[in-house]
Amino acid sequence: MVDDGDFSDAERREMPVRHGTSHAVFIGPGGALRFFTSAGELPGCGHGTVAALAVLAADGEREFVLRAGGRTFSGTATRVPGGVEAFFDPGPIQVRPATAAEHDAVVRALGTDGSCVIATLGRPRMLVEVPDGVAALAPDFDLLRAATDELGLLGCYAYSSGRDRYVARMFAPSIGVPEDIANANSTACLAAHLAADIAVDMGDSLGQPATVTATAAGRVGGLAAVRA
């Protein structure tokens, strides 16, 4: 998270590389947010929004109005033991079945099979249910990038059901993020697809475990810890 300033877009793209993160979020006046990966700007980033809310909560406020991706939306942040619990309205989500061509191209790159839908929140991405679990997945990232580029997809969110919650991995080589530690927007898409309130564990394969929660009514968030 960076206070926005007189940066060029090239400098913004370089920020996540410099700090060893998948994304960087820039906070401007009036709750304006901009999100960048090393590949360029994104219209939205769920876990970046959670991080921004956690930083904004340092001033003691609990409710915020944010602006990103051409829309204005609400967010809340509450200090709790271990950090800041933040939630926001991700916006409208559309879900449709994947076509046979979309299914075949992505699961081939993923190296497994599963039922697929396309969920759009800002940008479309594929949700793939993997009944046997996601821990052993080893995608062909070159093939996955080619497939998602051709299909116009942000990436692939592979998920399976666990004992009391879901487990997921988000692969997005097309935006310069082979695997994301956490992905709140795709978790919101899964909640909309399942029409359920869910908790999803992510990041274990990268040694940085995270849990994202989302509701069918349209709230998504998690616990964030802020450090200098």
HELIX and SHEET records of a PDB file:
HELIX    1   1 ASP A    9  HIS A   19  1                                  11    
HELIX    2   2 PRO A   29  GLY A   31  5                                   3    
HELIX    3   3 GLY A   46  LEU A   56  1                                  11    
HELIX    4   4 ALA A   57  ASP A   59  5                                   3    
HELIX    5   5 ALA A  100  LEU A  110  1                                  11    
HELIX    6   6 PHE A  141  LEU A  151  1                                  11    
HELIX    7   7 PRO A  173  ILE A  175  5                                   3    
HELIX    8   8 ALA A  184  LEU A  194  1                                  11    
HELIX    9   9 ASP A  204  LEU A  206  5                                   3    
SHEET    1   A 4 VAL A   2  ASP A   3  0                                        
SHEET    2   A 4 ALA A  24  ILE A  27  1                                        
SHEET    3   A 4 LEU A  33  THR A  37 -1                                        
SHEET    4   A 4 GLY A  40  LEU A  42 -1                                        
SHEET    1   B11 GLU A  63  ALA A  68  0                                        
SHEET    2   B11 ARG A  71  VAL A  80 -1                                        
SHEET    3   B11 GLY A  83  PHE A  88 -1                                        
SHEET    4   B11 VAL A 220  ALA A 224 -1                                        
SHEET    5   B11 ALA A 210  ALA A 214 -1                                        
SHEET    6   B11 ILE A 198  MET A 202 -1                                        
SHEET    7   B11 TYR A 166  ALA A 172  1                                        
SHEET    8   B11 CYS A 156  SER A 161 -1                                        
SHEET    9   B11 PRO A 124  GLU A 129  1                                        
SHEET   10   B11 SER A 115  THR A 120 -1                                        
SHEET   11   B11 GLN A  94  PRO A  97 -1                                        
SHEET    1   C 8 GLU A  63  ALA A  68  0                                        
SHEET    2   C 8 ARG A  71  VAL A  80 -1                                        
SHEET    3   C 8 GLY A  83  PHE A  88 -1                                        
SHEET    4   C 8 VAL A 220  ALA A 224 -1                                        
SHEET    5   C 8 ALA A 210  ALA A 214 -1                                        
SHEET    6   C 8 ILE A 198  MET A 202 -1                                        
SHEET    7   C 8 TYR A 166  ALA A 172  1                                        
SHEET    8   C 8 VAL A 177  ASP A 180 -1                                        
END                                                                             
